[in-house]
Amino acid sequence: MTAPAITAAQAGLVSCESCHLVSRPAGAEEPGFCPRCGEELEFRRRGSIEATWALASAAAICYIPANLLPVLNTITPQGSDADTIMGGVIFLYTSGSWPLALMVLIASVMIPLGKLVSIAYLLITVQSGSVKSSRERTRLYRIVVFIGRWSMLDVFVDTFTVALVQLQPLMSVQPGLGVLFFAAVVVLTMLAAESFDARLIWDSANPYEPAHGK
Amino acid sequence: MKFSESVACPDCDLLQHIPPLDPGRKAACARCGRLLAKQPSGSRDLPLALTVTAAIALIIADTLPLMDLHVVGRFASTTIPGGAYEMWLQGQLLVSVLVLFCAVIAPAGYVLFMLVLLLAARRTPVPHWAAEMLRWLGHLQVWSMLEVVMLGVLVALTKIAQLATVDPGIGMYGFGATILLIPAIMTNFDRREVWQKVAWGDGEMPSRAAPAAPVARGRK
């Protein structure tokens, strides 16, 4: 790269989040709308840090009942049996399919937790104005965005188990309240990752002038 | 079609110039490594052919049984929408809607929008409503989780296989085909080219020589 590193915001330009057209904003306060696709323009996503904190905190709260409450209730003539997410993992492990058990453990327990920790780390480093390892932090953000959807795995496992095992009066499976909280964790962490603006990671190294706040 | 353009990296806002790319080549951000542009190597009609195939496969996947279950003379089967419906019947309304959205509505919307967009993009300039669809495609892509659904179905099958005989149904083949076709559409679809040809919001088509930083409009 020969040209000096300069961001669009430093050059007084704004990049459309939808079609990626770089254009001159209508004003520093109100950049207006993208001339090509009509999307509302923003130098940085408005209220990104606050929204991300709020969504991630809500997800962290839901993570507790998601793991403590049963996701599936198996009802047989002998009685009923409640399974939590970890119970499902242990069932898969003891029934001999440890690769599947590992997959569900990673998707349902480790990924949501890892995402929450990563998002908190990104927010804290942005707020403290860190300029270190920006490239690695951006990569971490991209991993968080990419991997988030796989946490939905357990919701789909529960859905199709419930859909198939309806053999009343022999045996039936009903969804528990845990699945609702678990789905909430996944959706909230995905929304948190979407609302975080990765460009904030680089703004400490490349501060820009416009009056428009972060 | 080859062209060069100036972009700001969506992840770090660095301004940079993307040179004309040869087919199959990619451009990544010089600072943070984010993929900025790629030039598909296939024929320009390939995405359309793939999308039509995906539409057929998706109809099969959503309407025919995914799996059949036999246990002591009892028989049960389910489809993808059937799974969401059973969750609704069992009182998990929000989860049911979420499953329906991620497993049925978002993938179907993605394929349908892509089909209409590709047909519209054969015209120059590309009509402005097609640009709206391209914007929506990005959102649908995030929530379309067919590959995760497939893994979920497989795990559920493994769990149930302990108790009953489970056979994959015809829907499963359509489902598998769709999962392979959607990423193939994504890699072969040239969204940059469509954006270059699209009619702008005010109905004007900018000349190819227009500067990368056009005159801004005020509020609508």
Interface residues (C-beta under 8 A of the other chain):
Chain A: M1 A3 A5 I6 T7 A8 A9 A11 L13 S15 E17 S18 C19 H20 L21 V22 S23 R24 P25 A26 E30 P31 G32 F33 C34 P35 R36 C37 G38 E39 G88 F91 L92 S95 S97 L100 M103 V104 S134 R135 T138 R139 Y141 R142 R149 W150 M152 L153 D154 V155 F156 V157 D158 T159 F160 T161 V162 A163 L164 V165 Q166 L167 L170 M171 Q174 P175 V179 L180 A183 V187 M190 E194 A198 R199 I201 W202 D203 N206
Chain B: S6 V7 A8 P10 D11 C12 D13 L14 L15 Q16 A30 R31 C32 G33 R34 L66 M67 L69 V71 V72 R74 A76 S77 T78 G82 G83 A84 Y85 E86 M87 Q90 G91 Q92 L94 V95 L98 V99 C102 A103 A131 E132 L134 R135 G138 V142 M145 V148 V149 L151 G152 V153 L154 V155 A156 L157 T158 K159 I160 Q162 L163 V166 W195 V198 W200 G201 D202 A212 A213 P214 V215 A216 R217 G218 R219 K220
